[in-house]
Amino acid sequence: MPRFRATAVVAAAALLMAGCATGPGLAKTNSPRRTVQAGADATSTDPSVKQSAQPNKPVDPAFAAERLRLINPCALIEKDLLETVGTPSRYTSSSYTRCSNYMKDKSGKTLNLTLDIGYSLTSTELRNATKQIAGLKSGEQKLSNSSCFITAVTQESPAHAVRIQVSTGRDGSEACAPGRKVLEGAVRKLRGNPQKYTPPKGSPVEVDPCAIVDKATLAPVLGASPRVYPFGLHQCSWSGQSAQMQIEFKTARIPKDGKFDSKSVETDLGGGVKGYQALKEGAFPTCEVVVVRTKGQDDAGEIVEFIVAASKEKELDRCQAAQAFAKAVLPSLPQA
């Protein structure tokens, strides 16, 4: 899949913020993504909390996927919250659902924080979520004294979480303690009324990628009963019969020449819509078709990626299949 510079993605996410009146440092940083104070004890247990394991149901309506898709993650780690653990710096983002702040702790040492919402948990991560933060099941992975990952489970099937990644550098203090405090504050803000994106016309940010694709679109490549794999809030893939199909909505820098990949070639998808197609060989040859959905100043915008991959032995025109995939789905997406 193509990769884009984080600075360009920050600008792309700024498109979504048009019309929002408040937010964490927006005037200074154009970051994409009610103030509630963090509690004193991030790991305290609450026996009254009953978590739900119902399929496709969040443990609290505040964490429903359709709501989270529009939440600005930077608004969950506003300056007031970060100041409880140090001195905030600029906000940066690399996707709809991620926000980072590379700041200093109260001793002036390195404290880097990255928050993800709608983070997809593995079964092992869910099983290891034996603590609690802000009334949610929580898991903690400490890679070293200076690196810590902490999750707060918002849905159990499929398993999603709000996750914070903390690093403090070689000279820094223990990483997990500030992470717990910030994550708890972020969850409490998420339950309130945090700042949301205001999507431009044609934006796919609110769309459920798994729901937008029907079985008839998948069947020619994957057969009648493909397995579905949601990932995060804006990506979904399906597999079957030695092949895989995937759709993802992303913020991105829009290249002036359309070269999302060095191998990209322009393709006509009908109705005046252009796609940018790239075939990648290997043990599992893959064709990707990228379609631009929105574009603003500084070449910032949003794209949809359609991917078809299959084992080398499978007789399949992957790019033709990827084009058919795009043509079938595009009419159901928000129109510019």
Secondary structure, 3 states (H helix, E strand, C coil): CCCCCHHHHHHHHHHHCCCCCCCCCHHHHCCCCCCCCCCCCCCCCCCCCCCCCCCCCECCHHHCHHHHCCECHHHHHCHHHHCCCEECCCEEEEECCEEEEEEEECCCCEEEEEEEEEEECCHHHHHCCCEEECCEEEEEEEEECCEEEEEEEEEECCEEEEEEEEECCCCCCCCHHHHHHHHHHHHHHHHCCCCECCCCCCCCCCCCCCCCCCHHHHHHHHCCCCEEEEECCCEEEEEECCEEEEEEEEEEECCCCCCCCCCCEEEECCCCCEEEEEEECCCCCEEEEEEEEEECHHHEEEEEEEEEEECCCCCCCHHHHHHHHHHHHHHHCCCC
